[in-house]
Amino acid sequence: MHITQLNHECLLHLFSFLDKTSRKSLAKTCHQMLEVFQDPLLWSLLNFHSPAELKKDNFLLGPALKYLSICWHSQRVKVCNIEDWMKNTFQKDFCYRHENIVSDFLLEVCNRCPNLLSLTLSGCGHVTDDCISLLLRNCPNLETLKLENCVRITDLTLEAVILHGRALRTLHVDFCRNITRAGLERVREKRPSVTLRAERSANMIPDTQPEKKFMLEKAARKMVQL
């Protein structure tokens, strides 16, 4: 039997075993394969391993998407995770070239994927609180939010979880150095049903310049003396 003799459901099942690039290549072979590629049921799960993959045209983004993962594990991630005030000119130029790629993609998710259930971001050093807050508002069914090594995430994201994460059941903010203990305790108090994990977050040094840190410590000591 030739592959084109299979019905749509069988082809859809076969496509589900292929990666995004292979699906796109097969879709170019004939109109029947293109129809399978364009079926929303094929795109309920999307995994990306670098920001560059987000700019390709080998996937579809739509209401069927329920599980999204963007995990960038690379030596280049370390550059993005350096405090902005410590970056040299070369590092700033490197970050500038892809700074908004993930955020712009998540904005598309906000607008086109209201049924999203799970989002995992790892090594996405340029994602901001505003971006996550907007996603929580536009994806009311979100149950799982896992953020790892997203250094721009602060307690504002935790506040957004409290205000908008009504369906949220699992929240991870691992290695997010600008998260504080106070923010975590507030989530535990206001959202006790959420399974919260914050490995190495509140214990890490936040993005505070040494001068600012010194002034804060000096003010704290003065208050104690009073």
TORDRENTI-689104 format. One line per 3 residues: number of its first residue (from 1); their letters; for each residue x, y negated, z negated of N, C-alpha, C. Coordinates in steps of 0.02 Angstrom, whole numbers, plus 32768, in hexadecimal, padded with zeros to 4 digits. Example, Ala and Ser with C-alpha at 12.3 -4.5 7.8 and 13.67 -1.06 7.14 Angstrom:
2
1) AS) 8294:811C:7E7A:8267:80E1:7E7A:8294:80A5:7E7A  8282:8070:7E9E:82AC:8035:7E9B:8285:7FFE:7E76 .
END
This chain:
226
1) MHI) 802A:803C:8000:8000:8000:8000:802C:7FC1:8000  801B:7F93:802B:803F:7F54:802E:8027:7F27:7FF6  8053:7EFC:7FDD:8042:7ED1:7FA4:8006:7EA4:7FB3 .
4) TQL) 7FFE:7E91:7FF1:7FC6:7E65:8003:7F83:7E88:8001  7F84:7ECA:7FFC:7F45:7EF0:7FF7:7F2B:7EF4:7FAF  7F52:7EDE:7F80:7F3C:7EDD:7F3A:7F0B:7EA4:7F2F .
7) NHE) 7EDC:7EAF:7F02:7EAC:7E79:7EF4:7ECC:7E43:7EC9  7EA7:7E0D:7EC0:7EC1:7DD2:7E9E:7ED7:7DE2:7E56  7EAF:7E09:7E33:7EBF:7E1A:7DED:7F00:7E40:7DE8 .
10) CLL) 7F0B:7E6F:7E15:7F49:7E96:7E14:7F86:7E6A:7E23  7F7D:7E3E:7E54:7FB4:7E11:7E65:7FC4:7DE1:7E2C  7F8F:7DCB:7E0B:7F98:7D9F:7DD2:7FC1:7DC2:7D9B .
13) HLF) 7FB3:7E01:7D91:7FD7:7E29:7D5F:8021:7E30:7D74  802D:7E3D:7DB4:8072:7E44:7DCB:8098:7E02:7DC4  8078:7DCA:7DD5:8097:7D88:7DCF:80AB:7D79:7D87 .
16) SFL) 8085:7D93:7D58:8092:7D83:7D12:80D5:7D9D:7CFA  80F2:7DCE:7D1E:8133:7DE9:7D0A:816D:7DC2:7D29  815F:7D93:7D55:8193:7D6E:7D78:81A3:7D2D:7D54 .
19) DKT) 81E0:7D14:7D5C:81F0:7CD2:7D42:81D4:7C9D:7D71  81D9:7C5E:7D5C:81B8:7C29:7D82:81D4:7C22:7DC9  8216:7C28:7DD0:8234:7C21:7E12:8220:7C5A:7E41 .
22) SRK) 821C:7C96:7E27:8207:7CD0:7E50:81BE:7CC9:7E65  8195:7CB1:7E38:814F:7CA5:7E4A:8149:7C73:7E83  8170:7C3E:7E7E:816E:7C0B:7EB3:8186:7C27:7EF6 .
25) SLA) 81BA:7C4F:7EF4:81D4:7C6C:7F31:81A1:7C9B:7F51  8181:7CC4:7F29:814F:7CF2:7F43:8113:7CCD:7F5E  8102:7C94:7F3F:80C8:7C6D:7F55:80D3:7C50:7F9B .
28) KTC) 8110:7C4A:7FB0:811F:7C2E:7FF2:8117:7C61:802B  810B:7CA0:801A:810A:7CD4:804D:80C8:7CD6:8073  8090:7CC8:8051:8050:7CC8:8074:801B:7CA4:804A .
31) HQM) 7FE3:7C96:8069:7FAE:7C71:8048:7F92:7C96:800C  7F8E:7CD8:8011:7F73:7D00:7FDB:7F9E:7CFA:7F9C  7FE1:7CFB:7FA5:800E:7CF4:7F6D:800C:7CAE:7F50 .
34) LEV) 8001:7C7D:7F7B:7FFB:7C38:7F63:7FBE:7C30:7F37  7F87:7C51:7F48:7F4B:7C4E:7F1F:7F57:7C6C:7EDA  7F7C:7CA1:7ED8:7F8C:7CBF:7E96:7FB8:7C90:7E6D .
37) FQD) 7FE9:7C72:7E8E:8015:7C43:7E6D:7FEF:7C08:7E4F  7FBB:7BF3:7E71:7F94:7BB9:7E5D:7F5C:7BCA:7E2C  7F55:7C09:7E1A:7F21:7C1D:7DEB:7F34:7C04:7DA4 .
40) PLL) 7F0A:7BDC:7D84:7F1A:7BC3:7D41:7F28:7BF9:7D0E  7F09:7C34:7D17:7F13:7C6A:7CE7:7F5B:7C82:7CE3  7F82:7C72:7D18:7FC8:7C87:7D19:7FF3:7C5A:7CED .
43) WSL) 7FD9:7C20:7CD9:8003:7BED:7CBA:7FEC:7BDC:7C73  7FDA:7C0F:7C4D:7FC7:7C03:7C07:8005:7BFF:7BDA  803E:7C16:7BF3:807D:7C16:7BCD:80B5:7BF9:7BF8 .
46) LNF) 80DA:7BC8:7BDC:8113:7BAB:7C00:814F:7BA6:7BD1  8187:7BC0:7BE8:81C6:7BBC:7BC3:81FA:7B98:7BEE  821C:7B67:7BD0:8250:7B42:7BF3:8290:7B44:7BC9 .
49) HSP) 82C9:7B46:7BEC:8309:7B4E:7BC9:8338:7B12:7BD3  8320:7ADF:7BF5:8347:7AA1:7BFB:8318:7A6A:7C15  8328:7A2B:7C08:82FE:79F5:7C22:82F9:79F4:7C6F .
52) AEL) 832E:7A0B:7C90:832E:7A0B:7CDA:82F6:7A37:7CF5  82E4:7A6D:7CD2:82AF:7A99:7CE9:826B:7A77:7CEA  8263:7A43:7CC2:8223:7A21:7CBE:8214:79F9:7CFE .
55) KKD) 8247:79EB:7D25:823E:79C3:7D61:8235:79ED:7DA0  8235:7A2E:7D98:822C:7A5A:7DD2:81E2:7A61:7DE3  81D4:7A7A:7E1E:818E:7A82:7E34:817B:7ACC:7E38 .
58) NFL) 8197:7AF4:7E0A:818B:7B3C:7E0D:8159:7B53:7DD7  812E:7B26:7DC0:80FC:7B38:7D8E:80C0:7B08:7D95  808A:7B1B:7D75:804E:7AF1:7D74:803E:7ADD:7D2C .
61) LGP) 802A:7AA0:7D23:8018:7A86:7CE1:7FCE:7A75:7CE2  7FA8:7A94:7CB4:7F60:7A88:7CB4:7F3F:7A9F:7C74  7EFC:7A9C:7C72:7ED6:7AAD:7C36:7EE1:7AF5:7C1D .
64) ALK) 7EF9:7B21:7C48:7F03:7B67:7C33:7F3F:7B70:7C06  7F6C:7B3E:7C04:7FA8:7B45:7BDD:7F99:7B47:7B92  7FB1:7B7C:7B71:7FA5:7B84:7B29:7FE6:7B89:7B01 .
67) YLS) 801C:7BA1:7B21:805B:7BAB:7AFE:8094:7B8B:7B25  80B4:7B5B:7B06:80EA:7B35:7B27:8129:7B35:7AFC  8161:7B45:7B1B:81A1:7B46:7AF8:81D6:7B23:7B23 .
70) ICW) 81F8:7AF2:7B05:8231:7AD1:7B25:826C:7AD7:7AF6  8298:7B06:7B04:82D0:7B15:7AD8:8312:7B0C:7AFE  8336:7AD9:7AEC:8375:7AC9:7B0E:83AF:7ADB:7AE0 .
73) HSQ) 83D0:7B13:7AEF:8409:7B2A:7AC8:8447:7B22:7AF3  846C:7AEC:7AE8:84A5:7ADC:7B12:84D5:7AB0:7AEA  8514:7AB1:7AFD:8545:7A84:7ADD:8532:7A3B:7AE8 .
76) RVK) 850E:7A2D:7B1E:84FB:79E8:7B2C:84C7:79CE:7AFC  84A3:79FC:7ADB:8472:79E7:7AA9:8494:79C0:7A71  84D2:79D3:7A61:84F6:79B2:7A2B:84FE:7967:7A38 .
79) VCN) 8506:7955:7A77:850D:790E:7A88:84CD:78E9:7A78  8495:7905:7A8A:8454:78E5:7A7D:8447:78DE:7A32  8461:790C:7A0B:8453:790D:79C4:8483:78E2:799B .
82) IED) 84B4:78C4:79BB:84DF:7894:7998:84B6:7855:7988  84C0:7839:794D:849E:77FB:793B:84AB:77C7:7971  8477:77A2:7985:847D:7772:79BB:84B5:773F:79AE .
85) WMK) 84BC:7729:7970:84EE:76F6:7961:8535:7711:7964  853D:7754:7969:857F:7772:796C:8593:7786:79B4  8565:7782:79E3:8574:7798:7A27:85A1:7767:7A4B .
88) NTF) 85D2:7782:7A71:85FB:7757:7A9B:85D8:774A:7ADD  85F7:7724:7B08:85D7:7711:7B47:85C8:774D:7B73  85F6:777C:7B76:85EB:77B8:7B9E:85AF:77E0:7B84 .
91) QKD) 85AB:77E8:7B43:8574:780E:7B25:8532:77EB:7B30  8530:77AA:7B2A:84F2:7785:7B35:84DB:778B:7B7E  850B:7789:7BAC:84FA:7790:7BF3:84DF:77D6:7C01 .
94) FCY) 84FC:7809:7BE2:84E5:784E:7BEB:849D:7854:7BD2  848E:7838:7B98:844B:783D:7B7C:8418:7815:7BA5  842E:77DC:7BBF:8400:77B1:7BE4:83E4:77D5:7C21 .
97) RHE) 840B:7802:7C3F:83F6:7823:7C7C:83BD:7854:7C72  83B3:786C:7C35:837C:789B:7C29:8353:7889:7BEB  835C:784D:7BD2:833E:783A:7B92:82F3:7843:7B91 .
100) NIV) 82D1:7832:7BC7:8288:7832:7BC7:8268:786F:7BE9  8290:789E:7BFF:8275:78D6:7C25:8243:78FF:7BFC  8257:7913:7BC0:822A:793B:7B96:81EE:7913:7B80 .
103) SDF) 81F8:78D5:7B6C:81C1:78AB:7B56:818E:789F:7B8E  81A7:7892:7BCA:8179:7888:7C03:8153:78C8:7C12  8174:7900:7C0C:8152:7940:7C18:811C:794C:7BE4 .
106) LLE) 812B:793E:7BA5:80FA:7947:7B70:80BF:7917:7B78  80CB:78DD:7B95:8094:78AF:7BA4:8065:78CE:7BD7  8081:78F1:7C09:8058:7915:7C39:8030:794C:7C16 .
109) VCN) 804F:796E:7BE8:802C:79A2:7BC1:7FF2:7984:7B9B  7FFD:794A:7B7D:7FC7:7928:7B58:7F8B:791A:7B85  7F99:7907:7BC2:7F64:78F3:7BF1:7F42:792E:7C13 .
112) RCP) 7F65:7966:7C19:7F4C:799C:7C44:7F42:79DF:7C20  7F58:79E5:7BE2:7F56:7A26:7BC0:7F34:7A20:7B7B  7EF4:7A11:7B79:7ED2:7A06:7B38:7ECA:7A45:7B0F .
115) NLL) 7ED4:7A80:7B2E:7EC9:7ABF:7B0B:7F09:7ADE:7AF0  7F3E:7AB7:7AED:7F7E:7AD0:7AD4:7F77:7AE8:7A8C  7F91:7B25:7A80:7F8E:7B43:7A3D:7FD1:7B43:7A19 .
118) SLT) 8008:7B45:7A40:804A:7B4C:7A21:807E:7B23:7A47  80A7:7AFE:7A23:80DD:7AD7:7A41:811D:7AE3:7A1A  8152:7AF7:7A3D:8194:7AFF:7A1F:81C6:7AD3:7A43 .
121) LSG) 81E9:7AA9:7A1E:821D:7A7E:7A3A:825D:7A8A:7A13  8292:7A9B:7A36:82D2:7AA7:7A16:830A:7A83:7A3D  8332:7A5C:7A1A:8368:7A38:7A3B:8351:79FD:7A63 .
124) CGH) 8313:79E7:7A5A:82F9:79AE:7A7F:8306:796F:7A56  8343:7956:7A5B:835A:7921:7A2F:833C:78DD:7A3B  8318:78D4:7A74:82FD:7892:7A84:82B1:788E:7A79 .
127) VTD) 8292:78C3:7A64:824A:78C2:7A57:823C:7898:7A19  820A:786D:7A1D:81FC:783E:79E7:81BC:784F:79C2  81B3:782D:798A:8176:7835:7962:8138:7822:798B .
130) DCI) 813C:77ED:79B2:8103:77D6:79D9:80EB:780C:7A09  811B:782F:7A26:810C:7863:7A56:80E6:789D:7A35  80FF:78B3:79FB:80DE:78EA:79D7:809A:78D4:79BC .
133) SLL) 8095:7897:79A5:8056:787E:798B:8021:787D:79C2  8034:7866:79FD:8005:7864:7A36:7FEF:78AA:7A48  801D:78DA:7A47:800C:791E:7A58:7FDC:793D:7A25 .
136) LRN) 7FE6:792E:79E6:7FB8:7947:79B2:7F72:792B:79BB  7F6E:78EE:79D1:7F2C:78D0:79DC:7F09:78EC:7A1A  7F30:78F8:7A4E:7F13:790F:7A8E:7F0A:795A:7A93 .
139) CPN) 7F2A:797F:7A67:7F24:79C8:7A67:7F09:79DE:7A23  7EC9:79D4:7A17:7EAC:79DF:79D5:7EAC:7A28:79BF  7EB8:7A57:79ED:7EB8:7A9E:79DC:7EFD:7AB8:79C9 .
142) LET) 7F2F:7A8C:79C8:7F73:7AA2:79BB:7F78:7AC4:7977  7F8F:7B02:7976:7F94:7B29:7938:7FDB:7B31:791F  800B:7B2F:794E:8051:7B3A:793C:807D:7B03:795A .
145) LKL) 80A4:7AE2:7930:80D3:7AAF:7946:8117:7ABE:7927  8147:7AD0:7952:818A:7AE1:793A:81BD:7AB1:7959  81DD:7A8A:792E:820F:7A5A:7944:8252:7A6D:7924 .
148) ENC) 8284:7A77:794D:82C7:7A89:7934:82FB:7A5C:7954  8324:7A3E:7929:835A:7A13:7942:8340:79DB:796E  8307:79BF:795B:82EB:7984:797C:82F9:7948:794F .
151) VRI) 8332:7928:7959:834D:78FB:7927:8328:78B9:7921  82FF:78A7:7951:82DA:7867:794C:8298:786F:7928  8287:78AC:7917:8249:78B8:78F3:8252:78A3:78AA .
154) TDL) 8222:787C:7891:8225:7862:784D:81E4:7873:7828  81DC:7855:77EE:819F:7860:77C6:8160:7847:77EA  8168:781D:781D:812E:7806:7843:810C:7840:7866 .
157) TLE) 8133:7871:787C:8115:78AD:7899:80EE:78D4:7864  8108:78D7:7828:80E4:78F9:77F1:80A3:78D5:77E2  80A3:7893:77E5:8066:786D:77DA:8033:787C:7811 .
160) AVI) 804C:7883:784F:8020:7893:7887:8001:78D8:787E  8028:7906:7862:800E:7949:7854:7FD4:7945:7822  7FDD:791B:77EF:7FA9:7913:77BC:7F6A:78F5:77DA .
163) LHG) 7F73:78C3:7806:7F3A:789E:7822:7F17:78C4:785B  7F3F:78E4:7886:7F23:78FF:78C4:7F29:794B:78CB  7F51:796B:78A1:7F5C:79B3:78AA:7F28:79DE:7886 .
166) RAL) 7EEA:79D3:7897:7EB3:79F5:7874:7EB4:7A41:787F  7ECA:7A56:78B9:7ECB:7A9E:78C8:7F0E:7ABE:78B8  7F3F:7A96:78A4:7F83:7AAE:789B:7F87:7AE0:7861 .
169) RTL) 7FA9:7B18:786F:7FB2:7B4C:783C:7FFC:7B58:782D  8028:7B49:785D:8070:7B54:7853:8096:7B16:7869  80C2:7AFE:783E:80EC:7AC4:784E:8134:7AD2:7839 .
172) HVD) 8162:7AD1:786A:81A9:7AD8:785C:81CC:7A97:7870  81F5:7A7D:7845:821E:7A42:7855:8265:7A50:783E  8283:7A83:785C:82C6:7A99:7849:82FC:7A6D:7868 .
175) FCR) 832F:7A5D:7840:8368:7A36:7857:8352:79F3:7875  831D:79D7:785B:8307:7993:786F:831E:7964:7837  8358:7946:7840:837B:7926:7808:835A:78E7:77ED .
178) NIT) 8329:78CB:7812:8309:788E:77FA:82C6:789C:77D8  82B8:78DB:77CA:827F:78EF:77A0:8295:78EA:7756  8268:78D1:772C:827A:78CA:76E5:8251:78FB:76BA .
181) RAG) 8269:7905:767D:8245:792F:764D:8201:7912:763E  81FE:78D0:7638:81BE:78B0:7629:818B:78BE:765F  81A1:78BB:769E:8174:78C9:76D6:815B:7911:76D5 .
184) LER) 8188:793F:76C5:8175:7986:76C2:8144:7993:7689  8150:7974:7650:8123:797D:7618:80DE:7961:7627  80DC:792B:764D:809B:790E:765F:8073:793D:768C .
187) VRE) 8095:795E:76BA:8073:7990:76E5:8058:79C9:76BA  8081:79E1:768C:806B:7A17:7661:802E:7A03:7637  802C:79C4:7624:7FF4:79AC:75FC:7FB5:79A3:7625 .
190) KRP) 7FBC:7984:7660:7F82:7972:7689:7F6C:79AB:76B6  7F9A:79D7:76C8:7F89:7A0F:76F5:7FA2:7A51:76D7  7F85:7A66:769F:7F9D:7AA2:767D:7F95:7AE2:76A7 .
193) SVT) 7F68:7AE0:76D8:7F5D:7B1C:7701:7F93:7B26:7736  7FBD:7AF4:7741:7FF2:7AF8:7774:802F:7B1C:7757  8046:7B4E:777C:8085:7B70:776A:80BF:7B44:7780 .
196) LRA) 80E1:7B27:7750:8115:7AF4:775E:815A:7B11:7753  8187:7B05:7784:81CD:7B18:777D:81F8:7ADE:7793  822B:7ACE:776B:8258:7A97:777B:829F:7AA9:7769 .
199) ERS) 82BA:7AD9:778D:82FE:7AF1:777F:8332:7ABB:7790  8359:7AA9:775F:8391:7A7A:7767:837A:7A36:7781  833E:7A20:7772:8327:79DF:778A:8332:79A9:7756 .
202) ANM) 830E:79AD:771E:8312:7978:76EC:8356:7976:76CA  837F:79AB:76D0:83C1:79AD:76B0:83F8:7990:76DD  83E6:797E:771B:8419:7966:7749:841F:791A:7744 .
205) IPD) 8457:78FF:775B:8462:78B7:7759:843B:7896:7791  840F:7867:7781:83E6:7847:77B5:840E:7815:77DE  83ED:77FA:7812:840E:77CA:783E:8410:7785:781E .
208) TQP) 8439:777D:77EA:8442:773D:77CA:848B:7728:77D0  8497:76ED:77EB:84DB:76D6:77F2:84FB:76CF:77AD  853C:76DA:77A7:855D:76D7:7766:8550:7697:7740 .
211) EKK) 854F:765D:7763:8543:761E:7742:84FF:761D:7721  84CC:7634:7746:8488:7635:772C:8483:7666:76F2  84A4:769F:76F9:84A2:76D1:76C3:84C1:76B5:7684 .
214) FML) 84FA:7690:768C:851B:7673:7652:84EE:7641:762F  84CB:7617:7656:849F:75E5:7639:8465:7606:7614  844B:763D:7630:8414:7660:760F:842A:767F:75CD .
217) EKA) 8466:769D:75CE:8480:76BA:7590:848E:7685:755C  84A7:764C:7572:84B5:7615:7544:8475:75FB:7524  8440:75F5:754D:8400:75DD:7534:83E2:7610:7503 .
220) ARK) 83EB:7651:7512:83D1:7685:74E6:83F4:7683:74A2  8436:7679:74A3:845C:7676:7463:8447:7639:743A  8439:7602:745D:8423:75C5:743B:83E0:75CF:7419 .
223) MVQ) 83B4:75F2:743B:8372:7600:741E:8379:762B:73E0  83A6:765C:73E2:83B0:7687:73A8:83CB:765F:736C  83F9:7630:737A:8415:7607:7345:83E0:75DB:7325 .
226) L) 83B1:75C3:734E:837B:7599:7332:834C:75C3:7307 .
END
